[in-house]
């Protein structure tokens, strides 16, 4: 399935499906998954990156277990709106994943998501060491919650089954 726009997301999701978000890093992939009502983002354990094939297998198994119907990929756009090497790496990752699944992907501007996630973890009094372990999935949850909030603003509501 091609990359879709947020306005196409509701039509692409099957009944009772969840939505996942990824925050792609050099060493880890942060993952978050929504509830079936598409209201709340829940961080999942990070995936330590190895090789693309192993990373993809881990993600596809998680998507199946969580009944994921579409995936949001955080797009690390520069502050001036341009796309640099990290954004290109995210786009390449989605192209490679698209060869393995027919699940739709949506790109979402992730500017400052890691900063916001770190602030929340600091406010929760999470130690520096534990923040390092959780930051990528917290950033993925921040990205996903932005998408879920936008869906609500567009009037897209899902009823959990």
N, C-alpha and C positions, 0 to 999 in steps of 0.2 A: 504494500500500500504506500502511496506517496506521502510526502510531508503535507500536512493539512494546516489550515488556519483555525483559530479558536472558534470562529463562527461555524465551522464544519464539524467540530468535535462532538457535539451532542448526537448528531446523526450517525457518527462513526462508532459510537459506543453501544454495545448491546445491552439489553436489560440486565440489571444487577452487576454490571461490570464496574471495576474500579479503575482509577487512573494512577499511573506511576510517574515519578519525576526522577531524573538523574542529574547529578552534579559531577561532571567528569573532571577528575584531577589526573595528575601525572602518575601518582602512586595508588590512588583509591578512586572508587566510584561511590558517591553518596547516593542513597536510594531512599525515597519516601513513597508511600502508597496512601491513597484516599480511602475513606469509608465508601460503602456502596451508595450512600446517599449523595456523594460528591460534595460533602460539606467540610470535612476535616482532613488535614494532611498528617500522616503518622510516619515519623522516621523509622527506617529499618537499619539493620547492621550494614556497615560499609562493606564493599567488596574490594579486597586487595587485588590490584591489577597484576596480572601475570602476562599471559599472551591473549590476544584478542579472542581466539577460539574458546579459551577457558572462561574468560570474562563473559562472553556471549552466552555460553552454556549456563553459567551461574545466573545471569539475568533472565534468560528464557525460563529456567526452572522456577525462579521467584515469580515471574509474571504469571506462569501457569498456576502456581499454588495460590496466588493472591487474586486470581480471576481478573487480571489486568486487560482492559480493552483498548487502551491507547497509552502512549508514553510521551511525556513532556521532557524535552532535553534542554537543560539550561544552556543558553547561548551567551558566552562571556564577551559581550560587546564592550568596546572601549568607551570611556566616558564621553568622547566626542561623537559616538555613534558608529564609528568605523569598526571593521572586523579585522582582528589580527590573527596571529598563528593559533592561539587557543580556540578562537571561534572556528577557524578552518578545521582544527582537529575534531571539534564537536560535530561539525557537519560531516566529516569523513567517517566518524564513528557511526553516525546514523545511516549513512550510505551503506556501510558494511553490515549493520544490523538488518537493514531492509532486505538484504539478500537472504536472510535466515528466517524472516517472519513476515506475515502480511499485515501485522499490526501497524496502525497509523502512528506517525510521530508528529509532534508539534514542537517548534522551537519557541523558547520564551526568554526574553531579555533578563539575564540574571545579574545585571549590575548591582553591586553592593549587597547581594544576598549573603555572602559569607560574612561580611561586616555585621549585617543585621543578626545573623544567626549567632555570631560570637557574642554580641551584646546580650542576647537573650540568655545564652549559657552563662555569661558572667553574672547577670542579674539573678540567675538560679543558683549562684554560688558554686558552680561546677569548677573543680580544680583545673589548673592549666593542662596537666597531663590528660585528664579525662576529656577536656575540651578538644584536644588534638585528636582523640579517638572518635569524637562525635560530630565534629564540625561539618564534615562533608554531608552527612545525612541530615543534619540540622539545616544546612543550606538547601538541600534538596526539598526538605519539608517547607522551607520558606518559599521556594520557587513554586512548588505545587499549591501551596495555600494561595499564592497570587493568582494562579490559574483558576482555582476553585472560586475565589472571590469574584473574578471576572465573569465566570460562567453564571454566578448568581446575579450579577449586575445585568447580564444579557437575558435574564429570565429563564435560564436553563435549570430546571430542577429535576432531579432523578428521584425515583421512589425505590428504596431498597426492597429487594425481594427475598 
